[in-house]
Amino acid sequence: MQVRASVKRLSADCQIVKRRGVLYVICKKNPRLKQKQKCSPRNKTSMRRQNWRKRRCGAPYKSWKQR
């Protein structure tokens, strides 16, 4: 699957589908033409998750014995 900033139909058989807010191009006759649109997260919940991951990964690791 190709990940691109903008997707477009490369053949007449390609279909553009939107699933969970992400644009996909699906081609059943030629599966090599599959594409996915890479987009930055715009909703607040996904931004919160990213910030939580950054804080969690930046914290020093403690094993269960040190707690």
TIVO-2410 file (N, C-alpha, C; in nm, 3 decimals):
# residues 67
REC num residu      c1      c2      c3 atome chaine
REC   1      M   0.084  -0.117   0.000     N      A
REC   1      M   0.000   0.000   0.000    CA      A
REC   1      M   0.089   0.124   0.000     C      A
REC   2      Q   0.056   0.218  -0.084     N      A
REC   2      Q   0.130   0.343  -0.093    CA      A
REC   2      Q   0.066   0.445   0.000     C      A
REC   3      V   0.146   0.515   0.077     N      A
REC   3      V   0.097   0.620   0.166    CA      A
REC   3      V   0.137   0.753   0.105     C      A
REC   4      R   0.040   0.837   0.079     N      A
REC   4      R   0.066   0.962   0.009    CA      A
REC   4      R  -0.006   1.078   0.077     C      A
REC   5      A   0.039   1.199   0.043     N      A
REC   5      A  -0.026   1.320   0.095    CA      A
REC   5      A  -0.159   1.343   0.025     C      A
REC   6      S  -0.167   1.310  -0.102     N      A
REC   6      S  -0.295   1.322  -0.175    CA      A
REC   6      S  -0.310   1.197  -0.261     C      A
REC   7      V  -0.430   1.142  -0.261     N      A
REC   7      V  -0.456   1.020  -0.338    CA      A
REC   7      V  -0.544   1.054  -0.456     C      A
REC   8      K  -0.527   0.979  -0.565     N      A
REC   8      K  -0.611   0.996  -0.683    CA      A
REC   8      K  -0.624   0.863  -0.754     C      A
REC   9      R  -0.725   0.853  -0.835     N      A
REC   9      R  -0.748   0.730  -0.910    CA      A
REC   9      R  -0.642   0.716  -1.018     C      A
REC  10      L  -0.578   0.601  -1.022     N      A
REC  10      L  -0.476   0.575  -1.122    CA      A
REC  10      L  -0.530   0.495  -1.240     C      A
REC  11      S  -0.649   0.438  -1.224     N      A
REC  11      S  -0.716   0.368  -1.334    CA      A
REC  11      S  -0.866   0.390  -1.321     C      A
REC  12      A  -0.938   0.348  -1.422     N      A
REC  12      A  -1.084   0.367  -1.420    CA      A
REC  12      A  -1.152   0.275  -1.319     C      A
REC  13      D  -1.084   0.168  -1.279     N      A
REC  13      D  -1.144   0.070  -1.187    CA      A
REC  13      D  -1.122   0.105  -1.040     C      A
REC  14      C  -1.045   0.207  -1.010     N      A
REC  14      C  -1.015   0.243  -0.871    CA      A
REC  14      C  -1.137   0.307  -0.804     C      A
REC  15      Q  -1.154   0.277  -0.677     N      A
REC  15      Q  -1.263   0.334  -0.597    CA      A
REC  15      Q  -1.202   0.409  -0.479     C      A
REC  16      I  -1.258   0.526  -0.448     N      A
REC  16      I  -1.213   0.603  -0.333    CA      A
REC  16      I  -1.311   0.578  -0.219     C      A
REC  17      V  -1.257   0.536  -0.104     N      A
REC  17      V  -1.338   0.498   0.011    CA      A
REC  17      V  -1.285   0.573   0.133     C      A
REC  18      K  -1.376   0.617   0.219     N      A
REC  18      K  -1.335   0.682   0.343    CA      A
REC  18      K  -1.374   0.592   0.460     C      A
REC  19      R  -1.274   0.549   0.537     N      A
REC  19      R  -1.298   0.462   0.652    CA      A
REC  19      R  -1.229   0.521   0.774     C      A
REC  20      R  -1.304   0.539   0.881     N      A
REC  20      R  -1.253   0.595   1.006    CA      A
REC  20      R  -1.176   0.726   0.983     C      A
REC  21      G  -1.225   0.807   0.889     N      A
REC  21      G  -1.166   0.937   0.864    CA      A
REC  21      G  -1.042   0.935   0.777     C      A
REC  22      V  -1.007   0.821   0.718     N      A
REC  22      V  -0.888   0.809   0.633    CA      A
REC  22      V  -0.934   0.773   0.493     C      A
REC  23      L  -0.879   0.841   0.392     N      A
REC  23      L  -0.913   0.811   0.254    CA      A
REC  23      L  -0.828   0.697   0.201     C      A
REC  24      Y  -0.892   0.601   0.137     N      A
REC  24      Y  -0.824   0.488   0.075    CA      A
REC  24      Y  -0.863   0.481  -0.072     C      A
REC  25      V  -0.772   0.436  -0.156     N      A
REC  25      V  -0.804   0.404  -0.295    CA      A
REC  25      V  -0.788   0.254  -0.309     C      A
REC  26      I  -0.895   0.188  -0.352     N      A
REC  26      I  -0.897   0.042  -0.365    CA      A
REC  26      I  -0.917   0.007  -0.512     C      A
REC  27      C  -0.836  -0.085  -0.562     N      A
REC  27      C  -0.850  -0.130  -0.700    CA      A
REC  27      C  -0.848  -0.283  -0.699     C      A
REC  28      K  -0.960  -0.343  -0.733     N      A
REC  28      K  -0.968  -0.490  -0.729    CA      A
REC  28      K  -0.901  -0.555  -0.850     C      A
REC  29      K  -0.899  -0.487  -0.963     N      A
REC  29      K  -0.835  -0.546  -1.081    CA      A
REC  29      K  -0.684  -0.541  -1.072     C      A
REC  30      N  -0.629  -0.432  -1.015     N      A
REC  30      N  -0.484  -0.419  -1.001    CA      A
REC  30      N  -0.453  -0.378  -0.857     C      A
REC  31      P  -0.432  -0.475  -0.767     N      A
REC  31      P  -0.412  -0.444  -0.625    CA      A
REC  31      P  -0.287  -0.362  -0.595     C      A
REC  32      R  -0.196  -0.350  -0.690     N      A
REC  32      R  -0.076  -0.269  -0.668    CA      A
REC  32      R  -0.108  -0.119  -0.660     C      A
REC  33      L  -0.226  -0.082  -0.701     N      A
REC  33      L  -0.264   0.059  -0.703    CA      A
REC  33      L  -0.330   0.105  -0.573     C      A
REC  34      K  -0.324   0.021  -0.468     N      A
REC  34      K  -0.383   0.061  -0.340    CA      A
REC  34      K  -0.309   0.181  -0.284     C      A
REC  35      Q  -0.386   0.277  -0.227     N      A
REC  35      Q  -0.327   0.396  -0.168    CA      A
REC  35      Q  -0.399   0.432  -0.040     C      A
REC  36      K  -0.329   0.506   0.045     N      A
REC  36      K  -0.385   0.555   0.170    CA      A
REC  36      K  -0.339   0.699   0.186     C      A
REC  37      Q  -0.430   0.786   0.228     N      A
REC  37      Q  -0.392   0.926   0.246    CA      A
REC  37      Q  -0.342   0.947   0.388     C      A
REC  38      K  -0.219   0.995   0.397     N      A
REC  38      K  -0.161   1.025   0.528    CA      A
REC  38      K  -0.208   1.164   0.569     C      A
REC  39      C  -0.267   1.173   0.686     N      A
REC  39      C  -0.316   1.302   0.732    CA      A
REC  39      C  -0.279   1.318   0.879     C      A
REC  40      S  -0.262   1.441   0.920     N      A
REC  40      S  -0.229   1.468   1.059    CA      A
REC  40      S  -0.355   1.458   1.143     C      A
REC  41      P  -0.345   1.414   1.268     N      A
REC  41      P  -0.464   1.404   1.352    CA      A
REC  41      P  -0.519   1.542   1.383     C      A
REC  42      R  -0.650   1.559   1.368     N      A
REC  42      R  -0.711   1.689   1.388    CA      A
REC  42      R  -0.802   1.693   1.510     C      A
REC  43      N  -0.847   1.578   1.555     N      A
REC  43      N  -0.937   1.581   1.670    CA      A
REC  43      N  -0.858   1.578   1.800     C      A
REC  44      K  -0.918   1.625   1.906     N      A
REC  44      K  -0.847   1.642   2.032    CA      A
REC  44      K  -0.813   1.510   2.098     C      A
REC  45      T  -0.897   1.408   2.081     N      A
REC  45      T  -0.870   1.282   2.151    CA      A
REC  45      T  -0.743   1.217   2.099     C      A
REC  46      S  -0.720   1.222   1.967     N      A
REC  46      S  -0.598   1.161   1.916    CA      A
REC  46      S  -0.475   1.241   1.960     C      A
REC  47      M  -0.489   1.375   1.971     N      A
REC  47      M  -0.377   1.456   2.018    CA      A
REC  47      M  -0.347   1.424   2.164     C      A
REC  48      R  -0.452   1.402   2.244     N      A
REC  48      R  -0.430   1.364   2.384    CA      A
REC  48      R  -0.356   1.231   2.393     C      A
REC  49      R  -0.393   1.136   2.308     N      A
REC  49      R  -0.326   1.007   2.310    CA      A
REC  49      R  -0.179   1.021   2.273     C      A
REC  50      Q  -0.150   1.105   2.174     N      A
REC  50      Q  -0.010   1.125   2.135    CA      A
REC  50      Q   0.069   1.187   2.248     C      A
REC  51      N   0.012   1.290   2.313     N      A
REC  51      N   0.083   1.354   2.424    CA      A
REC  51      N   0.104   1.257   2.538     C      A
REC  52      W   0.006   1.171   2.565     N      A
REC  52      W   0.019   1.073   2.671    CA      A
REC  52      W   0.133   0.976   2.640     C      A
REC  53      R   0.142   0.934   2.513     N      A
REC  53      R   0.250   0.843   2.474    CA      A
REC  53      R   0.386   0.910   2.491     C      A
REC  54      K   0.395   1.038   2.453     N      A
REC  54      K   0.522   1.108   2.466    CA      A
REC  54      K   0.564   1.117   2.612     C      A
REC  55      R   0.468   1.151   2.700     N      A
REC  55      R   0.501   1.160   2.843    CA      A
REC  55      R   0.539   1.025   2.898     C      A
REC  56      R   0.466   0.922   2.856     N      A
REC  56      R   0.490   0.788   2.909    CA      A
REC  56      R   0.626   0.736   2.862     C      A
REC  57      C   0.658   0.759   2.733     N      A
REC  57      C   0.785   0.708   2.680    CA      A
REC  57      C   0.903   0.788   2.733     C      A
REC  58      G   0.881   0.915   2.768     N      A
REC  58      G   0.990   0.996   2.817    CA      A
REC  58      G   1.024   0.970   2.962     C      A
REC  59      A   0.934   0.907   3.035     N      A
REC  59      A   0.957   0.881   3.177    CA      A
REC  59      A   1.059   0.769   3.193     C      A
REC  60      P   1.140   0.773   3.298     N      A
REC  60      P   1.237   0.665   3.319    CA      A
REC  60      P   1.166   0.533   3.348     C      A
REC  61      Y   1.226   0.425   3.302     N      A
REC  61      Y   1.166   0.294   3.318    CA      A
REC  61      Y   1.190   0.242   3.459     C      A
REC  62      K   1.085   0.191   3.520     N      A
REC  62      K   1.096   0.129   3.652    CA      A
REC  62      K   1.040  -0.012   3.643     C      A
REC  63      S   1.113  -0.106   3.689     N      A
REC  63      S   1.062  -0.241   3.689    CA      A
REC  63      S   0.968  -0.259   3.808     C      A
REC  64      W   0.900  -0.369   3.814     N      A
REC  64      W   0.802  -0.389   3.920    CA      A
REC  64      W   0.872  -0.406   4.055     C      A
REC  65      K   1.000  -0.444   4.055     N      A
REC  65      K   1.073  -0.459   4.182    CA      A
REC  65      K   1.108  -0.323   4.243     C      A
REC  66      Q   1.129  -0.220   4.159     N      A
REC  66      Q   1.169  -0.090   4.209    CA      A
REC  66      Q   1.051  -0.010   4.263     C      A
REC  67      R   0.928  -0.049   4.233     N      A
REC  67      R   0.810   0.028   4.274    CA      A
REC  67      R   0.779   0.013   4.417     C      A
***
